[in-house]
Amino acid sequence: MDTKDRKKEHDLVFDLNGGMPRMAQALPLAFQHIVAMVVGCVTPAIIIAGVAGLNPADKVIIVQAALVISALATLLQVFPIRVKGIGLQIGAGLPLIVGVGFAYVTSMSTIVEGYGIATIFGAEIVGGLVAVLVGLSYNKIKVLFPPLVIGIVILCIGLSLYPIAIRYMAGGQSSPSYGSWQNWFVAIVTLIIVVICNNFGKGIVKLASILIGIIAGYIIAFPFHMVDFSSIGQAGIVQLPKLMHFGIEFEFSSCVAIGILFAINSLQAVGDVSATTIGGMDRDATSQEITGSIIGFGISNIAGAFLGGLPNVTFSQNVGIVSTTKVVNRWIAALAAIILGVAGIVPKFAAFLTSIPQCVLGGATLSVFAAITVTGIRMISNAGLTARNAGIVGIAVALGSGLVQASDALGGSPAWVATIFAKTPVVVAALAAIVLNLVLPKDKK
């Protein structure tokens, strides 16, 4: 192969519609995406499994589903379905990596505690339909969700996740050793390792800081007898996802709460699509790519609910990889999806993930939750913290957080009202921010 052919083959990875690169070149780039997202993809599933009190076998199934749905949803975004008769595109046609989103964890925990895990999947189907409607009417409703509003929502999502991280650092409320010094020791050491790798590491060490922290915490947890391998021994070799294994139930307040989150995350996906095209290809995203990504987001969640997959979103950390490396070849993202899918049908791999002690997950994910909060703050700051905007932020966050901390204030209301408005600050803050942003006079340019 001459120099010209070698250069052409090397440049394939920088071409969105280029052919499949050599495996020796494609595999490391695909694994880079997996390392960046796999922990974030399975951790919400592990957390919800713990809140629901699932048995070891069902924990494995819900983690398997998270990986398989992540693979299928990613493939849909990478290789979209085009409905020619009506000019509809399902999927962005971009190298977007999809996985279970932390944004839903607080609401899902509340729903599971009140109504059971099957209710999550009913609400997810409704949320998927909401996302499809948002995608179809994106140009008309995007005015309701400027960066200021989305920033407020992301800020509240981050704040609502902190208690979950702290309880996990203490060992998990269901654990007999909850709050013990051993749990806190392992959790804090894990957190310190993540912070060191993230701030002083370079290349793959920085990229995989959370994964490295979890591996180190896992090893440190051994002498304290925190690791249980029994579920790995009981798990099978190969197992496909089970249709409606956990059931599907619809409950009004749960559907409303999750539906609002889906509407918000649909618009947040616009940011990921735009960052991918601007950062990776030096161009703005097309209307077809934006609406296709949102519709694909909705469809993949509807399908995922039937297979036991929790709500999924595009992963911003992988968007960051694309923007940094300029590697936009869709086959790289597809290869990452295929590897995730294969891992998802191997129960022993999923069982190994469920054996990670809760204190280790808490120590590792605290920094993730902090990053979510900071992302919200950054979006608010970029929108401009004028007197008007500061008022909107202050009132929206105060109402959202205040009702959660004083949930008994709605004690005289029906149970569904408390579920929607007093269990997480996100819904109230979002509604307040949208209304205030529409009503208050705009700042003079």
C-alpha positions in Angstrom: 0.0 0.0 0.0 1.6 3.3 -1.0 1.6 6.5 1.1 -1.4 8.0 -0.6 -3.5 4.9 0.0 -2.4 4.8 3.7 -3.4 8.4 4.2 -6.7 7.8 2.6 -7.4 4.8 4.8 -6.3 6.8 7.9 -8.6 9.7 7.0 -11.6 7.4 6.9 -12.1 7.9 10.7 -12.6 11.6 10.1 -15.3 11.1 7.4 -18.9 10.7 8.7 -19.9 8.5 5.8 -16.6 6.8 5.3 -16.3 3.1 5.1 -15.4 0.7 7.9 -11.8 1.5 9.0 -9.3 -1.3 9.7 -10.1 -3.2 12.9 -6.7 -2.4 14.4 -7.6 1.3 14.0 -11.3 1.1 14.8 -11.2 -1.1 18.0 -9.2 1.3 20.2 -11.4 4.2 19.1 -14.5 2.2 19.9 -13.2 1.1 23.3 -12.5 4.7 24.1 -16.2 5.4 23.8 -17.1 2.3 25.9 -14.7 3.2 28.7 -16.1 6.7 28.9 -19.8 5.6 29.2 -20.2 2.1 30.5 -20.1 3.0 34.2 -22.6 5.8 33.6 -24.8 3.4 31.6 -25.1 0.6 34.2 -25.0 2.5 37.5 -28.5 3.9 37.3 -29.8 0.4 36.6 -27.9 -0.9 39.7 -29.3 2.0 41.8 -32.9 1.4 40.8 -32.5 -2.4 41.3 -31.4 -1.6 44.8 -34.2 0.7 45.5 -36.7 -1.8 44.1 -35.2 -4.6 46.2 -34.7 -6.9 43.2 -33.3 -10.4 43.7 -29.8 -11.1 42.3 -31.2 -12.7 39.1 -33.4 -9.7 38.3 -30.6 -7.3 39.1 -28.6 -9.0 36.4 -31.5 -8.8 33.9 -32.0 -5.1 34.4 -28.3 -4.4 33.9 -28.3 -6.6 30.8 -31.2 -4.6 29.4 -29.3 -1.4 30.0 -26.4 -2.5 27.9 -28.6 -4.1 25.1 -30.9 -1.1 24.8 -27.9 1.2 24.8 -26.5 -0.7 21.9 -29.8 -0.7 19.9 -30.5 3.0 20.6 -27.0 3.9 19.6 -27.3 2.0 16.3 -30.6 3.8 15.6 -28.9 7.2 16.1 -25.9 6.2 14.0 -27.8 4.5 11.1 -31.3 6.2 11.1 -34.4 4.8 9.6 -35.8 7.0 6.8 -39.5 6.9 6.0 -39.5 8.2 2.5 -43.3 8.6 2.0 -43.6 11.3 4.6 -40.0 12.5 4.7 -39.4 11.4 8.3 -36.1 10.4 9.7 -35.8 8.4 12.9 -32.3 8.9 14.3 -29.7 11.6 13.8 -27.3 9.8 11.4 -24.5 11.0 13.7 -22.0 9.2 16.0 -24.0 9.6 19.1 -23.6 7.1 22.0 -26.7 6.4 24.0 -27.2 5.0 27.5 -29.3 5.0 30.6 -29.5 8.6 32.0 -28.8 9.8 35.5 -31.3 12.6 35.0 -34.2 10.2 35.7 -32.7 8.4 38.8 -34.4 10.6 41.5 -37.8 10.4 39.9 -37.5 6.7 39.2 -36.5 6.1 42.8 -39.6 7.9 44.0 -41.8 6.0 41.6 -40.4 2.6 42.5 -40.9 3.3 46.3 -44.5 4.4 45.7 -45.8 2.2 42.9 -43.3 -0.5 42.0 -40.8 -1.0 39.2 -43.4 -1.8 36.5 -44.7 1.8 36.8 -41.3 3.1 35.5 -41.7 1.3 32.2 -45.3 2.6 31.8 -44.1 6.1 32.4 -41.2 5.6 30.0 -43.5 4.7 27.2 -45.5 7.9 27.8 -42.2 9.8 28.0 -41.1 8.3 24.7 -44.3 9.4 23.1 -43.8 12.9 24.5 -40.3 12.9 22.9 -41.7 11.9 19.6 -44.2 14.8 19.7 -41.4 17.2 20.7 -39.3 16.0 17.8 -42.2 16.5 15.3 -43.0 20.0 16.6 -39.5 21.0 17.6 -39.4 24.3 15.6 -42.7 25.5 17.2 -41.9 24.7 20.9 -38.2 25.3 21.2 -38.9 28.8 22.3 -40.2 27.3 25.6 -36.8 25.8 26.4 -34.0 28.4 26.0 -30.6 27.6 27.5 -31.6 29.4 30.8 -34.5 27.0 31.4 -32.6 23.9 30.5 -29.7 25.1 32.7 -32.0 25.4 35.7 -33.4 21.9 35.1 -29.9 20.4 34.8 -28.9 22.2 38.0 -31.8 20.8 39.9 -31.2 17.3 38.5 -27.7 17.5 39.9 -28.8 18.7 43.3 -31.5 16.0 43.5 -28.9 13.3 42.9 -26.6 14.2 45.9 -28.7 12.4 48.6 -28.5 9.2 46.4 -24.7 9.4 46.2 -24.4 10.1 49.9 -26.6 7.1 50.8 -24.6 4.9 48.5 -21.3 6.1 50.0 -22.7 5.1 53.4 -23.3 1.6 52.0 -26.9 1.8 50.8 -29.8 2.1 53.1 -30.7 -1.6 52.7 -27.3 -2.7 53.9 -26.9 -3.9 57.6 -23.6 -2.0 57.7 -25.2 1.3 56.5 -23.2 4.3 57.8 -20.2 2.2 59.0 -16.7 3.7 58.9 -15.6 0.9 56.5 -18.1 2.0 53.9 -17.1 5.7 54.2 -13.4 4.8 54.1 -13.8 2.8 50.8 -16.1 5.5 49.3 -13.8 8.4 50.1 -10.7 6.6 48.8 -12.6 5.8 45.6 -13.6 9.5 45.3 -10.1 10.7 45.9 -8.7 8.4 43.2 -11.4 9.6 40.7 -10.5 13.3 41.5 -6.8 12.6 41.1 -7.2 10.8 37.8 -9.6 13.4 36.5 -7.4 16.4 37.4 -3.9 15.1 37.1 -4.3 12.3 34.6 -3.9 12.6 30.8 -5.3 10.7 27.9 -7.0 7.5 28.7 -6.3 8.0 32.5 -8.3 11.2 32.5 -11.0 9.8 30.2 -11.4 6.6 32.3 -11.1 8.3 35.7 -14.4 6.9 37.0 -13.7 3.4 35.8 -10.2 3.5 37.4 -11.7 4.7 40.6 -14.3 1.9 40.6 -11.6 -0.7 39.9 -9.4 0.6 42.8 -12.4 0.9 45.1 -13.4 -2.7 44.2 -10.0 -4.0 45.1 -9.9 -2.0 48.4 -13.3 -3.4 49.3 -12.1 -7.0 49.3 -10.4 -7.0 52.7 -13.6 -5.7 54.2 -15.6 -8.6 52.8 -17.9 -6.3 50.8 -17.7 -8.2 47.5 -20.2 -11.0 46.9 -19.5 -13.3 43.9 -22.5 -15.5 44.4 -24.6 -13.9 41.6 -21.7 -14.5 39.1 -21.7 -18.2 39.8 -25.4 -18.4 39.4 -25.6 -16.4 36.1 -25.8 -18.2 32.8 -23.5 -17.8 29.8 -25.8 -16.3 27.2 -29.2 -14.8 27.7 -31.3 -12.5 25.5 -33.4 -9.7 27.1 -36.8 -10.8 28.3 -39.9 -9.1 26.9 -41.9 -7.3 29.7 -40.1 -9.3 32.4 -40.8 -6.6 35.0 -44.3 -5.8 33.6 -45.7 -2.5 32.5 -48.1 -0.4 34.6 -49.4 3.2 34.0 -49.9 5.6 36.9 -50.9 9.2 36.2 -48.5 11.1 38.4 -45.6 9.0 37.4 -46.3 9.5 33.7 -46.6 13.3 34.2 -43.3 13.5 36.1 -41.3 11.4 33.7 -43.1 13.0 30.7 -41.9 16.4 31.7 -38.3 15.1 32.1 -38.5 13.6 28.6 -39.6 16.9 27.2 -36.6 18.6 28.8 -34.1 15.9 27.8 -35.4 16.0 24.2 -34.3 19.6 24.0 -31.0 18.8 25.8 -30.3 16.3 23.1 -30.3 19.2 20.7 -27.2 20.5 22.5 -25.4 17.1 22.0 -26.3 17.0 18.3 -25.1 20.5 17.8 -21.9 19.9 19.7 -21.2 16.8 17.6 -21.5 18.6 14.3 -19.9 21.9 15.3 -17.0 20.2 17.3 -16.5 17.2 15.0 -17.3 18.6 11.5 -17.2 22.4 11.9 -20.8 22.9 10.7 -24.2 23.5 12.3 -26.6 20.6 12.8 -29.3 20.3 10.1 -33.0 20.4 11.1 -33.3 16.8 9.9 -30.5 15.7 12.2 -32.0 17.5 15.2 -35.6 16.3 14.8 -34.4 12.8 13.8 -32.3 12.5 17.0 -35.3 13.5 19.2 -37.7 11.2 17.4 -35.1 8.4 17.7 -34.7 9.2 21.4 -38.4 8.7 21.9 -38.8 5.5 19.8 -35.8 3.8 21.4 -37.3 4.5 24.9 -40.7 3.1 23.9 -39.1 -0.1 22.6 -36.6 -0.2 25.5 -39.5 -0.1 28.1 -40.8 -3.4 26.7 -37.4 -5.0 27.1 -36.8 -3.8 30.6 -34.4 -0.9 29.7 -34.6 2.2 31.8 -34.9 5.7 30.2 -31.9 6.4 27.9 -30.2 9.6 26.7 -27.3 10.7 24.5 -24.1 10.8 26.5 -22.4 14.1 26.6 -19.0 12.7 27.5 -18.9 10.8 24.3 -19.9 13.9 22.4 -16.8 15.5 24.0 -14.7 12.6 22.7 -16.0 13.2 19.1 -15.4 17.0 19.4 -11.9 16.5 20.8 -10.7 13.8 18.4 -12.7 14.8 15.3 -13.3 11.1 14.8 -16.9 11.2 13.3 -16.9 8.0 11.3 -20.2 6.3 12.2 -18.7 2.8 12.1 -16.7 3.6 15.2 -19.8 4.4 17.2 -21.5 1.3 15.7 -18.6 -0.9 16.7 -18.9 0.4 20.3 -22.6 -0.3 20.2 -22.0 -3.9 19.0 -19.5 -4.5 21.8 -22.0 -3.2 24.3 -24.7 -5.4 22.9 -22.6 -8.5 23.1 -21.7 -7.7 26.7 -25.4 -7.2 27.4 -26.3 -10.8 26.4 -23.6 -12.3 28.7 -25.2 -12.6 32.1 -21.9 -13.2 33.9 -20.6 -9.8 32.8 -23.8 -8.1 34.1 -23.6 -10.1 37.3 -20.0 -9.0 37.8 -21.1 -5.4 37.5 -23.8 -5.9 40.1 -21.2 -7.2 42.6 -19.6 -3.7 42.8 -20.2 -2.6 46.5 -22.6 0.4 46.8 -20.0 2.5 48.7 -17.7 2.2 45.7 -20.4 3.3 43.3 -21.3 6.2 45.6 -17.7 7.4 45.8 -17.3 7.2 42.0 -20.6 8.8 41.0 -20.5 11.7 43.4 -18.1 13.5 40.9 -20.6 12.6 38.1 -23.4 14.2 39.9 -21.3 17.2 40.7 -20.4 17.6 37.0 -24.1 17.6 36.1 -24.7 20.4 38.6 -21.8 22.4 37.2 -23.1 21.9 33.7 -26.4 23.5 34.8 -24.5 26.4 36.4 -22.4 26.9 33.3 -25.5 27.0 31.0 -27.1 29.5 33.3 -24.0 31.6 33.4 -23.7 31.5 29.6 -27.3 32.7 29.3 -26.2 35.8 31.3 -27.0 36.3 34.9 -28.9 39.6 34.6 -31.3 40.7 37.3 -34.2 39.1 35.3 -32.4 35.8 34.8 -31.2 35.7 38.4 -34.8 36.2 39.6 -36.0 33.3 37.4 -33.2 31.0 38.6 -33.7 32.0 42.3 -37.5 31.5 42.3 -37.5 28.3 40.2 -34.8 26.6 42.3 -36.4 27.9 45.6 -39.8 26.5 44.7 -38.4 23.1 43.5 -36.0 22.5 46.3 -38.3 24.0 48.9 -41.2 21.7 48.2 -38.9 18.7 48.3 -37.5 19.7 51.7 -40.9 20.6 53.0 -43.0 17.9 51.2 -45.5 17.9 54.1 -46.7 21.3 52.8 -48.7 19.4 50.2 -50.1 17.0 52.8 -53.6 18.1 52.1 -53.4 17.4 48.4 -54.0 14.1 46.6 -51.1 11.6 46.5 -50.5 12.2 42.8 -49.9 15.9 43.4 -47.2 15.1 45.9 -45.6 12.6 43.5 -45.4 15.1 40.7 -44.4 18.2 42.7 -42.8 17.3 46.0 -40.6 14.3 45.4 -38.0 15.9 43.1 -37.2 19.6 42.5 -37.0 19.1 38.7 -40.6 19.3 37.7 -41.6 22.3 39.8 -38.4 24.2 38.8 -38.9 23.4 35.1 -42.5 24.6 35.1 -41.7 27.7 37.1 -38.7 28.6 34.9 -40.8 28.2 31.7 -43.7 30.4 33.0 -41.4 33.1 34.4 -39.3 33.2 31.2 -42.5 33.7 29.1 -44.1 36.2 31.5 -41.2 38.5 32.6 -40.2 41.3 30.2 -37.0 40.4 28.3 -33.8 42.2 28.9 -32.9 45.0 26.5 -30.2 43.9 24.0 
